């Protein structure tokens, strides 16, 4: 992030100065421009900026009037916000296992459906979309809403259909750790349904319509205009940023494909899927030892969710049988991947991993 700011500093500071000079702080032109630009990029009719990815999910659920007595199916291999928004709406989260691509295991979905099920939240993990054709077929069979949690997968698509188009209403995060980000919290709701878009616009702004008339009780969840101005700068670089992430992912895949003790994510040229690689997660039975080795080499890696959500006893989600989720949590390790990582650094990471496995 420091490198990014160093390279884009002049444009970012200019955007900040313009907003400050014009005192354009709340729901002004920069928000409108960002919403229009991102909707065009994703091919959706409506994009609504909100103050976080968490609120994007929460407002999507509220717009669908999901609440007490309803069940929502999702996964435990995700950030807590996916599940907490269901709970805060008064609904019950029902957790199912994941597949080898870290996404919801669609073959286990239908058995989780009950008479109380209202919605499914597939989480597009690490910049890769879920198997949406199969998921939507099941959702259609049982007349269930689909809400995409695309917090990690802006720009990902399947055969040209972008994440944010599959569900009836969908959520993105613009947190600083995301591929397209602002410099604080930010989020985005997308939909092709005019009524849902209008409802989210009401809910994000205290229930006020465009004429400032109070027509409902809402929330304070507006995308800050300053953050939108900074997002408009970063959006200009988004396509090239994703291209570089995919180049790095291919370099990792090529360099590590012969390491039999590693399980790599799908390669960038996987048929039909366009992955944006917000993370590059590998799996290894000796994960903790490998992590120590890489840190000794001054390579920063992450373990996401060492304890799956359903194993956190304090939040009392219930007993779920999720063997793949639990195994992944013991094995997964995310390697460095960002647009400012150069080829020499990539090769250093690859060499360090090969050294750990004695050359693979």
Secondary structure, DSSP 8 states (H G I E B T S, - for coil): -HHHHHHHHHHHHHHHHHHHHHT--BS-HHHHHHHHHHHHHHT-SEEEEES-HHHHHHHHHHHTT--TT-EEEEESSS-HHHHHHHHHTT-EEEEE-B-TTSSB-GGGTGGG--TTEEEE--B-GGG----HHHHHHHHHHHT-EE--B-TT-TT-EETTEETTSSSSSEEEE--TTSSS--SS--EEEEES-HHHHHHHHHHHBTTB-TT--B-S---B---BHHHHHHHHHHHTTHHHHHHHHHHHHHHHHHHHTT-TTEE----TT-TTEE---S-EEEEETTHHHHHHHHHHTT---B---SS-GGG-GGG-------HHHHHHHHHEEEE---TT--HHHHHHHHHHHHHHTTT-
